[in-house]
Amino acid sequence: MSSESPTPRDAHDRRETFDEAKQFEQRVARLFQLLGYKTIVNYQRDDLQFDVRIERAAKPFAVYGLVECKHWERPVGQREVREFASKVEYARRKDRKLYQAILIARTTFVNNAYASPRRSRSSS
């Protein structure tokens, strides 16, 4: 285990990465706005946080979605997909809305990660 303390450069890099991730979320929200959705960035539901909540009032049915933005260097794995799907299920129950779960990644997904929530839903 290293006993080195973080350098100012490390703190700067972390802050820059955080800022880039927040800008990514803002760009994703803007894209949904251009598609006609109302958006809320940094939507909170109890102790859960979602990067973007989208809503479009369309007759006869409104469309709701919760968006997770992954501005990562590495691919998104099954664990992250399952965790996000679980958060969305919780929000569906609490808000009583049929949220669509939308996970947007800067990179790719690994090992059929997209199939992970489908398997868990079909086995329920």
N, CA, C and O atoms as CSV, one atom per row, in Angstrom:
chain,resi,resn,atom,element,x,y,z
A,1,MET,N,N,0.842,-1.179,0.000
A,1,MET,CA,C,0.000,0.000,0.000
A,1,MET,C,C,0.884,1.239,0.000
A,1,MET,O,O,1.835,1.316,0.778
A,2,SER,N,N,0.596,2.183,-0.836
A,2,SER,CA,C,1.395,3.388,-0.962
A,2,SER,C,C,1.006,4.389,0.116
A,2,SER,O,O,-0.172,4.568,0.423
A,3,SER,N,N,2.022,5.038,0.685
A,3,SER,CA,C,1.740,6.050,1.694
A,3,SER,C,C,1.837,7.453,1.094
A,3,SER,O,O,1.813,8.450,1.816
A,4,GLU,N,N,1.947,7.516,-0.229
A,4,GLU,CA,C,2.041,8.816,-0.875
A,4,GLU,C,C,0.711,9.549,-0.777
A,4,GLU,O,O,-0.353,8.964,-0.983
A,5,SER,N,N,0.787,10.824,-0.463
A,5,SER,CA,C,-0.438,11.617,-0.418
A,5,SER,C,C,-0.720,12.183,-1.803
A,5,SER,O,O,0.193,12.362,-2.609
A,6,PRO,N,N,-1.977,12.461,-2.069
A,6,PRO,CA,C,-2.334,12.999,-3.379
A,6,PRO,C,C,-1.631,14.326,-3.632
A,6,PRO,O,O,-1.461,15.144,-2.728
A,7,THR,N,N,-1.240,14.513,-4.846
A,7,THR,CA,C,-0.574,15.758,-5.231
A,7,THR,C,C,-1.621,16.748,-5.729
A,7,THR,O,O,-2.744,16.360,-6.051
A,8,PRO,N,N,-1.256,18.017,-5.791
A,8,PRO,CA,C,-2.194,18.990,-6.377
A,8,PRO,C,C,-2.583,18.606,-7.808
A,8,PRO,O,O,-3.699,18.890,-8.245
A,9,ARG,N,N,-1.673,17.966,-8.531
A,9,ARG,CA,C,-1.977,17.545,-9.896
A,9,ARG,C,C,-3.062,16.463,-9.889
A,9,ARG,O,O,-3.951,16.475,-10.740
A,10,ASP,N,N,-2.992,15.519,-8.923
A,10,ASP,CA,C,-4.020,14.489,-8.807
A,10,ASP,C,C,-5.394,15.119,-8.559
A,10,ASP,O,O,-6.385,14.731,-9.177
A,11,ALA,N,N,-5.438,16.089,-7.651
A,11,ALA,CA,C,-6.697,16.765,-7.347
A,11,ALA,C,C,-7.207,17.505,-8.588
A,11,ALA,O,O,-8.406,17.500,-8.867
A,12,HIS,N,N,-6.310,18.128,-9.317
A,12,HIS,CA,C,-6.683,18.835,-10.546
A,12,HIS,C,C,-7.246,17.860,-11.570
A,12,HIS,O,O,-8.255,18.149,-12.214
A,13,ASP,N,N,-6.602,16.709,-11.725
A,13,ASP,CA,C,-7.066,15.702,-12.684
A,13,ASP,C,C,-8.455,15.182,-12.315
A,13,ASP,O,O,-9.310,15.010,-13.183
A,14,ARG,N,N,-8.676,14.932,-11.013
A,14,ARG,CA,C,-9.991,14.456,-10.572
A,14,ARG,C,C,-11.059,15.514,-10.826
A,14,ARG,O,O,-12.166,15.195,-11.262
A,15,ARG,N,N,-10.727,16.763,-10.556
A,15,ARG,CA,C,-11.684,17.856,-10.775
A,15,ARG,C,C,-11.993,17.999,-12.269
A,15,ARG,O,O,-13.142,18.203,-12.662
A,16,GLU,N,N,-10.962,17.890,-13.080
A,16,GLU,CA,C,-11.154,17.993,-14.531
A,16,GLU,C,C,-12.039,16.854,-15.041
A,16,GLU,O,O,-12.916,17.074,-15.876
A,17,THR,N,N,-11.811,15.641,-14.541
A,17,THR,CA,C,-12.622,14.487,-14.922
A,17,THR,C,C,-14.073,14.687,-14.495
A,17,THR,O,O,-14.992,14.394,-15.260
A,18,PHE,N,N,-14.281,15.185,-13.279
A,18,PHE,CA,C,-15.630,15.465,-12.779
A,18,PHE,C,C,-16.315,16.502,-13.666
A,18,PHE,O,O,-17.470,16.327,-14.054
A,19,ASP,N,N,-15.605,17.578,-13.984
A,19,ASP,CA,C,-16.170,18.631,-14.837
A,19,ASP,C,C,-16.532,18.092,-16.220
A,19,ASP,O,O,-17.577,18.445,-16.768
A,20,GLU,N,N,-15.681,17.242,-16.785
A,20,GLU,CA,C,-15.967,16.646,-18.096
A,20,GLU,C,C,-17.213,15.766,-18.035
A,20,GLU,O,O,-18.029,15.773,-18.956
A,21,ALA,N,N,-17.354,15.016,-16.959
A,21,ALA,CA,C,-18.532,14.156,-16.797
A,21,ALA,C,C,-19.801,15.003,-16.693
A,21,ALA,O,O,-20.821,14.656,-17.290
A,22,LYS,N,N,-19.755,16.092,-15.954
A,22,LYS,CA,C,-20.917,16.966,-15.819
A,22,LYS,C,C,-21.247,17.627,-17.160
A,22,LYS,O,O,-22.422,17.787,-17.490
A,23,GLN,N,N,-20.241,18.008,-17.930
A,23,GLN,CA,C,-20.486,18.582,-19.259
A,23,GLN,C,C,-21.127,17.542,-20.182
A,23,GLN,O,O,-21.993,17.873,-20.991
A,24,PHE,N,N,-20.698,16.291,-20.056
A,24,PHE,CA,C,-21.284,15.203,-20.838
A,24,PHE,C,C,-22.772,15.076,-20.508
A,24,PHE,O,O,-23.598,14.938,-21.410
A,25,GLU,N,N,-23.114,15.123,-19.225
A,25,GLU,CA,C,-24.510,15.047,-18.796
A,25,GLU,C,C,-25.312,16.218,-19.378
A,25,GLU,O,O,-26.437,16.030,-19.840
A,26,GLN,N,N,-24.742,17.411,-19.356
A,26,GLN,CA,C,-25.420,18.586,-19.910
A,26,GLN,C,C,-25.656,18.431,-21.410
A,26,GLN,O,O,-26.715,18.808,-21.914
A,27,ARG,N,N,-24.675,17.879,-22.126
A,27,ARG,CA,C,-24.829,17.673,-23.575
A,27,ARG,C,C,-25.915,16.633,-23.860
A,27,ARG,O,O,-26.708,16.799,-24.787
A,28,VAL,N,N,-25.950,15.568,-23.067
A,28,VAL,CA,C,-26.987,14.546,-23.238
A,28,VAL,C,C,-28.360,15.169,-22.987
A,28,VAL,O,O,-29.292,14.940,-23.758
A,29,ALA,N,N,-28.493,15.952,-21.920
A,29,ALA,CA,C,-29.770,16.614,-21.625
A,29,ALA,C,C,-30.172,17.529,-22.780
A,29,ALA,O,O,-31.343,17.575,-23.157
A,30,ARG,N,N,-29.225,18.243,-23.330
A,30,ARG,CA,C,-29.517,19.152,-24.444
A,30,ARG,C,C,-30.013,18.379,-25.671
A,30,ARG,O,O,-30.923,18.831,-26.365
A,31,LEU,N,N,-29.421,17.228,-25.932
A,31,LEU,CA,C,-29.880,16.413,-27.059
A,31,LEU,C,C,-31.340,15.981,-26.873
A,31,LEU,O,O,-32.128,16.014,-27.817
A,32,PHE,N,N,-31.689,15.577,-25.653
A,32,PHE,CA,C,-33.079,15.200,-25.393
A,32,PHE,C,C,-34.003,16.404,-25.520
A,32,PHE,O,O,-35.130,16.270,-25.997
A,33,GLN,N,N,-33.541,17.574,-25.098
A,33,GLN,CA,C,-34.349,18.787,-25.268
A,33,GLN,C,C,-34.609,19.051,-26.746
A,33,GLN,O,O,-35.719,19.421,-27.128
A,34,LEU,N,N,-33.600,18.862,-27.568
A,34,LEU,CA,C,-33.771,19.065,-29.008
A,34,LEU,C,C,-34.770,18.077,-29.611
A,34,LEU,O,O,-35.369,18.341,-30.653
A,35,LEU,N,N,-34.939,16.934,-28.939
A,35,LEU,CA,C,-35.920,15.935,-29.379
A,35,LEU,C,C,-37.315,16.186,-28.790
A,35,LEU,O,O,-38.235,15.396,-29.001
A,36,GLY,N,N,-37.461,17.286,-28.057
A,36,GLY,CA,C,-38.765,17.653,-27.531
A,36,GLY,C,C,-39.045,17.247,-26.099
A,36,GLY,O,O,-40.182,17.364,-25.642
A,37,TYR,N,N,-38.046,16.775,-25.380
A,37,TYR,CA,C,-38.237,16.348,-23.994
A,37,TYR,C,C,-37.952,17.494,-23.029
A,37,TYR,O,O,-37.104,18.346,-23.294
A,38,LYS,N,N,-38.670,17.505,-21.908
A,38,LYS,CA,C,-38.302,18.338,-20.766
A,38,LYS,C,C,-37.248,17.542,-20.011
A,38,LYS,O,O,-37.362,16.323,-19.889
A,39,THR,N,N,-36.226,18.216,-19.504
A,39,THR,CA,C,-35.162,17.498,-18.802
A,39,THR,C,C,-34.891,18.112,-17.433
A,39,THR,O,O,-35.055,19.314,-17.221
A,40,ILE,N,N,-34.477,17.260,-16.527
A,40,ILE,CA,C,-33.969,17.686,-15.222
A,40,ILE,C,C,-32.611,17.015,-15.070
A,40,ILE,O,O,-32.518,15.788,-15.067
A,41,VAL,N,N,-31.576,17.807,-14.948
A,41,VAL,CA,C,-30.230,17.274,-14.731
A,41,VAL,C,C,-30.034,17.100,-13.231
A,41,VAL,O,O,-30.423,17.962,-12.442
A,42,ASN,N,N,-29.427,15.979,-12.842
A,42,ASN,CA,C,-29.166,15.660,-11.442
A,42,ASN,C,C,-30.469,15.457,-10.664
A,42,ASN,O,O,-30.669,16.050,-9.604
A,43,TYR,N,N,-31.340,14.622,-11.201
A,43,TYR,CA,C,-32.624,14.319,-10.571
A,43,TYR,C,C,-32.403,13.459,-9.336
A,43,TYR,O,O,-31.672,12.469,-9.384
A,44,GLN,N,N,-33.034,13.836,-8.230
A,44,GLN,CA,C,-32.909,13.111,-6.971
A,44,GLN,C,C,-34.220,12.406,-6.645
A,44,GLN,O,O,-35.299,12.985,-6.763
A,45,ARG,N,N,-34.105,11.140,-6.229
A,45,ARG,CA,C,-35.259,10.381,-5.743
A,45,ARG,C,C,-34.821,9.710,-4.456
A,45,ARG,O,O,-34.059,8.743,-4.477
A,46,ASP,N,N,-35.308,10.231,-3.326
A,46,ASP,CA,C,-34.851,9.778,-2.014
A,46,ASP,C,C,-33.332,9.919,-1.961
A,46,ASP,O,O,-32.815,11.018,-2.163
A,47,ASP,N,N,-32.609,8.834,-1.695
A,47,ASP,CA,C,-31.149,8.950,-1.633
A,47,ASP,C,C,-30.480,8.541,-2.944
A,47,ASP,O,O,-29.264,8.355,-2.989
A,48,LEU,N,N,-31.264,8.403,-4.000
A,48,LEU,CA,C,-30.718,8.032,-5.312
A,48,LEU,C,C,-30.596,9.262,-6.198
A,48,LEU,O,O,-31.396,10.194,-6.109
A,49,GLN,N,N,-29.584,9.249,-7.051
A,49,GLN,CA,C,-29.348,10.341,-7.979
A,49,GLN,C,C,-29.323,9.784,-9.389
A,49,GLN,O,O,-28.706,8.750,-9.646
A,50,PHE,N,N,-29.996,10.471,-10.305
A,50,PHE,CA,C,-29.986,10.124,-11.718
A,50,PHE,C,C,-29.408,11.306,-12.476
A,50,PHE,O,O,-29.705,12.457,-12.158
A,51,ASP,N,N,-28.592,11.028,-13.466
A,51,ASP,CA,C,-27.939,12.119,-14.193
A,51,ASP,C,C,-28.948,13.019,-14.898
A,51,ASP,O,O,-28.842,14.243,-14.834
A,52,VAL,N,N,-29.926,12.416,-15.570
A,52,VAL,CA,C,-30.932,13.198,-16.290
A,52,VAL,C,C,-32.280,12.485,-16.204
A,52,VAL,O,O,-32.361,11.268,-16.368
A,53,ARG,N,N,-33.323,13.248,-15.947
A,53,ARG,CA,C,-34.697,12.739,-16.027
A,53,ARG,C,C,-35.324,13.409,-17.238
A,53,ARG,O,O,-35.208,14.621,-17.417
A,54,ILE,N,N,-35.991,12.610,-18.072
A,54,ILE,CA,C,-36.633,13.162,-19.266
A,54,ILE,C,C,-38.127,12.895,-19.219
A,54,ILE,O,O,-38.585,11.918,-18.626
A,55,GLU,N,N,-38.880,13.787,-19.861
A,55,GLU,CA,C,-40.327,13.641,-19.917
A,55,GLU,C,C,-40.826,14.326,-21.192
A,55,GLU,O,O,-40.391,15.423,-21.543
A,56,ARG,N,N,-41.739,13.653,-21.861
A,56,ARG,CA,C,-42.408,14.268,-23.012
A,56,ARG,C,C,-43.882,13.931,-22.921
A,56,ARG,O,O,-44.273,12.764,-22.932
A,57,ALA,N,N,-44.692,14.975,-22.831
A,57,ALA,CA,C,-46.137,14.795,-22.754
A,57,ALA,C,C,-46.647,14.539,-24.162
A,57,ALA,O,O,-46.715,15.450,-24.987
A,58,ALA,N,N,-46.996,13.315,-24.421
A,58,ALA,CA,C,-47.514,12.930,-25.737
A,58,ALA,C,C,-48.844,12.231,-25.519
A,58,ALA,O,O,-48.978,11.389,-24.632
A,59,LYS,N,N,-49.806,12.580,-26.320
A,59,LYS,CA,C,-51.102,11.929,-26.174
A,59,LYS,C,C,-51.135,10.688,-27.030
A,59,LYS,O,O,-50.653,10.726,-28.162
A,60,PRO,N,N,-51.672,9.605,-26.553
A,60,PRO,CA,C,-52.390,9.439,-25.298
A,60,PRO,C,C,-51.489,9.091,-24.113
A,60,PRO,O,O,-51.974,8.999,-22.985
A,61,PHE,N,N,-50.189,8.895,-24.343
A,61,PHE,CA,C,-49.305,8.481,-23.255
A,61,PHE,C,C,-48.101,9.398,-23.152
A,61,PHE,O,O,-47.508,9.784,-24.159
A,62,ALA,N,N,-47.753,9.739,-21.933
A,62,ALA,CA,C,-46.521,10.496,-21.704
A,62,ALA,C,C,-45.342,9.525,-21.705
A,62,ALA,O,O,-45.503,8.337,-21.426
A,63,VAL,N,N,-44.171,10.038,-22.017
A,63,VAL,CA,C,-42.947,9.235,-22.032
A,63,VAL,C,C,-42.021,9.773,-20.949
A,63,VAL,O,O,-41.742,10.970,-20.892
A,64,TYR,N,N,-41.548,8.873,-20.093
A,64,TYR,CA,C,-40.636,9.233,-19.010
A,64,TYR,C,C,-39.374,8.389,-19.125
A,64,TYR,O,O,-39.432,7.226,-19.524
A,65,GLY,N,N,-38.250,8.969,-18.778
A,65,GLY,CA,C,-37.009,8.211,-18.790
A,65,GLY,C,C,-36.038,8.712,-17.743
A,65,GLY,O,O,-36.046,9.885,-17.372
A,66,LEU,N,N,-35.209,7.810,-17.278
A,66,LEU,CA,C,-34.100,8.145,-16.383
A,66,LEU,C,C,-32.825,7.753,-17.106
A,66,LEU,O,O,-32.683,6.633,-17.596
A,67,VAL,N,N,-31.902,8.702,-17.159
A,67,VAL,CA,C,-30.695,8.535,-17.961
A,67,VAL,C,C,-29.474,8.518,-17.058
A,67,VAL,O,O,-29.317,9.366,-16.180
A,68,GLU,N,N,-28.622,7.546,-17.287
A,68,GLU,CA,C,-27.320,7.445,-16.613
A,68,GLU,C,C,-26.263,7.689,-17.682
A,68,GLU,O,O,-26.259,7.023,-18.717
A,69,CYS,N,N,-25.374,8.635,-17.436
A,69,CYS,CA,C,-24.313,8.978,-18.390
A,69,CYS,C,C,-22.977,8.472,-17.846
A,69,CYS,O,O,-22.596,8.789,-16.719
A,70,LYS,N,N,-22.281,7.694,-18.647
A,70,LYS,CA,C,-20.975,7.159,-18.247
A,70,LYS,C,C,-19.905,7.756,-19.156
A,70,LYS,O,O,-19.719,7.326,-20.294
A,71,HIS,N,N,-19.220,8.741,-18.632
A,71,HIS,CA,C,-18.136,9.400,-19.366
A,71,HIS,C,C,-16.823,8.761,-18.895
A,71,HIS,O,O,-15.993,9.403,-18.253
A,72,TRP,N,N,-16.667,7.491,-19.233
A,72,TRP,CA,C,-15.537,6.695,-18.755
A,72,TRP,C,C,-14.585,6.369,-19.880
A,72,TRP,O,O,-14.942,6.397,-21.058
A,73,GLU,N,N,-13.361,6.060,-19.487
A,73,GLU,CA,C,-12.357,5.564,-20.434
A,73,GLU,C,C,-12.577,4.075,-20.698
A,73,GLU,O,O,-12.257,3.577,-21.777
A,74,ARG,N,N,-13.119,3.374,-19.714
A,74,ARG,CA,C,-13.292,1.922,-19.822
A,74,ARG,C,C,-14.726,1.576,-20.210
A,74,ARG,O,O,-15.631,2.392,-20.036
A,75,PRO,N,N,-14.932,0.384,-20.730
A,75,PRO,CA,C,-16.295,-0.045,-21.072
A,75,PRO,C,C,-17.171,-0.215,-19.833
A,75,PRO,O,O,-16.670,-0.449,-18.733
A,76,VAL,N,N,-18.460,-0.096,-20.020
A,76,VAL,CA,C,-19.437,-0.272,-18.945
A,76,VAL,C,C,-19.750,-1.755,-18.829
A,76,VAL,O,O,-20.007,-2.424,-19.830
A,77,GLY,N,N,-19.727,-2.265,-17.606
A,77,GLY,CA,C,-19.949,-3.694,-17.378
A,77,GLY,C,C,-21.341,-4.029,-16.899
A,77,GLY,O,O,-22.176,-3.150,-16.684
A,78,GLN,N,N,-21.572,-5.309,-16.737
A,78,GLN,CA,C,-22.879,-5.811,-16.299
A,78,GLN,C,C,-23.266,-5.287,-14.923
A,78,GLN,O,O,-24.435,-4.995,-14.673
A,79,ARG,N,N,-22.289,-5.169,-14.033
A,79,ARG,CA,C,-22.598,-4.693,-12.683
A,79,ARG,C,C,-23.219,-3.296,-12.718
A,79,ARG,O,O,-24.214,-3.050,-12.037
A,80,GLU,N,N,-22.646,-2.378,-13.503
A,80,GLU,CA,C,-23.179,-1.019,-13.590
A,80,GLU,C,C,-24.576,-1.011,-14.216
A,80,GLU,O,O,-25.444,-0.240,-13.806
A,81,VAL,N,N,-24.782,-1.872,-15.206
A,81,VAL,CA,C,-26.091,-1.953,-15.850
A,81,VAL,C,C,-27.127,-2.471,-14.857
A,81,VAL,O,O,-28.226,-1.924,-14.764
A,82,ARG,N,N,-26.784,-3.519,-14.120
A,82,ARG,CA,C,-27.719,-4.067,-13.118
A,82,ARG,C,C,-28.032,-3.038,-12.028
A,82,ARG,O,O,-29.186,-2.889,-11.626
A,83,GLU,N,N,-27.005,-2.330,-11.551
A,83,GLU,CA,C,-27.226,-1.324,-10.509
A,83,GLU,C,C,-28.151,-0.216,-11.007
A,83,GLU,O,O,-29.038,0.231,-10.280
A,84,PHE,N,N,-27.944,0.223,-12.242
A,84,PHE,CA,C,-28.801,1.267,-12.798
A,84,PHE,C,C,-30.228,0.757,-12.968
A,84,PHE,O,O,-31.181,1.466,-12.644
A,85,ALA,N,N,-30.383,-0.454,-13.469
A,85,ALA,CA,C,-31.722,-1.033,-13.643
A,85,ALA,C,C,-32.443,-1.115,-12.304
A,85,ALA,O,O,-33.647,-0.866,-12.234
A,86,SER,N,N,-31.728,-1.456,-11.251
A,86,SER,CA,C,-32.310,-1.535,-9.917
A,86,SER,C,C,-32.765,-0.154,-9.431
A,86,SER,O,O,-33.840,-0.024,-8.846
A,87,LYS,N,N,-31.951,0.869,-9.672
A,87,LYS,CA,C,-32.323,2.237,-9.290
A,87,LYS,C,C,-33.581,2.680,-10.031
A,87,LYS,O,O,-34.461,3.311,-9.446
A,88,VAL,N,N,-33.661,2.350,-11.307
A,88,VAL,CA,C,-34.824,2.753,-12.104
A,88,VAL,C,C,-36.072,2.036,-11.600
A,88,VAL,O,O,-37.137,2.647,-11.513
A,89,GLU,N,N,-35.961,0.755,-11.269
A,89,GLU,CA,C,-37.112,0.022,-10.727
A,89,GLU,C,C,-37.613,0.674,-9.442
A,89,GLU,O,O,-38.820,0.804,-9.237
A,90,TYR,N,N,-36.695,1.079,-8.588
A,90,TYR,CA,C,-37.066,1.756,-7.342
A,90,TYR,C,C,-37.823,3.058,-7.657
A,90,TYR,O,O,-38.875,3.323,-7.075
A,91,ALA,N,N,-37.286,3.857,-8.570
A,91,ALA,CA,C,-37.927,5.129,-8.930
A,91,ALA,C,C,-39.300,4.891,-9.563
A,91,ALA,O,O,-40.229,5.667,-9.336
A,92,ARG,N,N,-39.433,3.828,-10.348
A,92,ARG,CA,C,-40.748,3.498,-10.938
A,92,ARG,C,C,-41.784,3.277,-9.848
A,92,ARG,O,O,-42.899,3.793,-9.919
A,93,ARG,N,N,-41.406,2.512,-8.851
A,93,ARG,CA,C,-42.343,2.228,-7.749
A,93,ARG,C,C,-42.674,3.500,-6.965
A,93,ARG,O,O,-43.839,3.767,-6.669
A,94,LYS,N,N,-41.654,4.274,-6.636
A,94,LYS,CA,C,-41.861,5.465,-5.809
A,94,LYS,C,C,-42.610,6.566,-6.545
A,94,LYS,O,O,-43.516,7.178,-5.981
A,95,ASP,N,N,-42.247,6.825,-7.790
A,95,ASP,CA,C,-42.865,7.909,-8.562
A,95,ASP,C,C,-44.140,7.466,-9.284
A,95,ASP,O,O,-44.912,8.298,-9.760
A,96,ARG,N,N,-44.353,6.146,-9.360
A,96,ARG,CA,C,-45.502,5.590,-10.079
A,96,ARG,C,C,-45.522,6.058,-11.540
A,96,ARG,O,O,-46.545,6.483,-12.079
A,97,LYS,N,N,-44.343,5.957,-12.142
A,97,LYS,CA,C,-44.187,6.300,-13.558
A,97,LYS,C,C,-43.461,5.163,-14.248
A,97,LYS,O,O,-42.600,4.516,-13.651
A,98,LEU,N,N,-43.801,4.921,-15.495
A,98,LEU,CA,C,-43.155,3.856,-16.265
A,98,LEU,C,C,-41.892,4.390,-16.926
A,98,LEU,O,O,-41.841,4.573,-18.142
A,99,TYR,N,N,-40.882,4.635,-16.114
A,99,TYR,CA,C,-39.614,5.164,-16.614
A,99,TYR,C,C,-38.938,4.180,-17.567
A,99,TYR,O,O,-38.911,2.975,-17.321
A,100,GLN,N,N,-38.400,4.712,-18.644
A,100,GLN,CA,C,-37.497,3.956,-19.497
A,100,GLN,C,C,-36.101,4.141,-18.912
A,100,GLN,O,O,-35.739,5.250,-18.519
A,101,ALA,N,N,-35.337,3.098,-18.852
A,101,ALA,CA,C,-33.953,3.167,-18.368
A,101,ALA,C,C,-33.046,3.371,-19.577
A,101,ALA,O,O,-33.040,2.559,-20.503
A,102,ILE,N,N,-32.282,4.462,-19.563
A,102,ILE,CA,C,-31.406,4.789,-20.683
A,102,ILE,C,C,-30.001,5.000,-20.137
A,102,ILE,O,O,-29.759,5.915,-19.351
A,103,LEU,N,N,-29.089,4.151,-20.558
A,103,LEU,CA,C,-27.698,4.259,-20.121
A,103,LEU,C,C,-26.865,4.649,-21.345
A,103,LEU,O,O,-26.814,3.915,-22.332
A,104,ILE,N,N,-26.221,5.805,-21.265
A,104,ILE,CA,C,-25.439,6.328,-22.385
A,104,ILE,C,C,-23.973,6.337,-21.976
A,104,ILE,O,O,-23.604,6.919,-20.956
A,105,ALA,N,N,-23.141,5.683,-22.785
A,105,ALA,CA,C,-21.720,5.570,-22.480
A,105,ALA,C,C,-20.886,6.219,-23.573
A,105,ALA,O,O,-21.214,6.161,-24.758
A,106,ARG,N,N,-19.809,6.832,-23.140
A,106,ARG,CA,C,-18.853,7.432,-24.080
A,106,ARG,C,C,-18.079,6.347,-24.805
A,106,ARG,O,O,-17.622,6.547,-25.931
A,107,THR,N,N,-17.931,5.196,-24.160
A,107,THR,CA,C,-17.173,4.089,-24.747
A,107,THR,C,C,-18.135,2.988,-25.189
A,107,THR,O,O,-19.054,3.239,-25.969
A,108,THR,N,N,-17.927,1.786,-24.698
A,108,THR,CA,C,-18.738,0.639,-25.108
A,108,THR,C,C,-19.242,-0.106,-23.877
A,108,THR,O,O,-18.989,0.281,-22.736
A,109,PHE,N,N,-19.964,-1.188,-24.154
A,109,PHE,CA,C,-20.446,-2.085,-23.101
A,109,PHE,C,C,-19.742,-3.420,-23.273
A,109,PHE,O,O,-19.447,-3.831,-24.395
A,110,VAL,N,N,-19.473,-4.098,-22.164
A,110,VAL,CA,C,-18.766,-5.383,-22.234
A,110,VAL,C,C,-19.719,-6.558,-22.095
A,110,VAL,O,O,-20.787,-6.456,-21.492
A,111,ASN,N,N,-19.298,-7.678,-22.673
A,111,ASN,CA,C,-19.927,-8.985,-22.445
A,111,ASN,C,C,-21.451,-8.964,-22.404
A,111,ASN,O,O,-22.052,-9.455,-21.448
A,112,ASN,N,N,-22.063,-8.418,-23.403
A,112,ASN,CA,C,-23.525,-8.387,-23.453
A,112,ASN,C,C,-24.141,-7.742,-22.215
A,112,ASN,O,O,-25.178,-8.190,-21.727
A,113,ALA,N,N,-23.507,-6.699,-21.713
A,113,ALA,CA,C,-24.018,-6.024,-20.516
A,113,ALA,C,C,-25.437,-5.535,-20.722
A,113,ALA,O,O,-26.215,-5.467,-19.770
A,114,TYR,N,N,-25.785,-5.194,-21.953
A,114,TYR,CA,C,-27.135,-4.710,-22.241
A,114,TYR,C,C,-28.194,-5.778,-21.954
A,114,TYR,O,O,-29.347,-5.438,-21.692
A,115,ALA,N,N,-27.828,-7.043,-21.997
A,115,ALA,CA,C,-28.800,-8.126,-21.771
A,115,ALA,C,C,-29.034,-8.389,-20.289
A,115,ALA,O,O,-30.011,-9.051,-19.941
A,116,SER,N,N,-28.184,-7.902,-19.420
A,116,SER,CA,C,-28.259,-8.183,-17.999
A,116,SER,C,C,-29.606,-7.822,-17.374
A,116,SER,O,O,-30.187,-8.668,-16.695
A,117,PRO,N,N,-30.135,-6.605,-17.568
A,117,PRO,CA,C,-31.436,-6.314,-16.934
A,117,PRO,C,C,-32.578,-7.110,-17.550
A,117,PRO,O,O,-33.558,-7.399,-16.862
A,118,ARG,N,N,-32.481,-7.471,-18.818
A,118,ARG,CA,C,-33.538,-8.268,-19.445
A,118,ARG,C,C,-33.616,-9.631,-18.772
A,118,ARG,O,O,-34.706,-10.136,-18.504
A,119,ARG,N,N,-32.453,-10.227,-18.498
A,119,ARG,CA,C,-32.437,-11.537,-17.845
A,119,ARG,C,C,-33.065,-11.438,-16.458
A,119,ARG,O,O,-33.858,-12.298,-16.073
A,120,SER,N,N,-32.718,-10.400,-15.711
A,120,SER,CA,C,-33.240,-10.295,-14.340
A,120,SER,C,C,-34.738,-10.022,-14.349
A,120,SER,O,O,-35.441,-10.490,-13.454
A,121,ARG,N,N,-35.256,-9.272,-15.340
A,121,ARG,CA,C,-36.688,-9.033,-15.416
A,121,ARG,C,C,-37.444,-10.292,-15.777
A,121,ARG,O,O,-38.506,-10.558,-15.215
A,122,SER,N,N,-36.912,-11.076,-16.713
A,122,SER,CA,C,-37.625,-12.270,-17.141
A,122,SER,C,C,-37.599,-13.358,-16.095
A,122,SER,O,O,-38.441,-14.256,-16.116
A,123,SER,N,N,-36.645,-13.298,-15.175
A,123,SER,CA,C,-36.574,-14.329,-14.127
A,123,SER,C,C,-37.367,-13.930,-12.892
A,123,SER,O,O,-37.431,-14.702,-11.936
A,124,SER,N,N,-37.978,-12.740,-12.883
A,124,SER,CA,C,-38.750,-12.297,-11.719
A,124,SER,C,C,-40.118,-12.934,-11.715
A,124,SER,O,O,-40.914,-12.681,-10.811
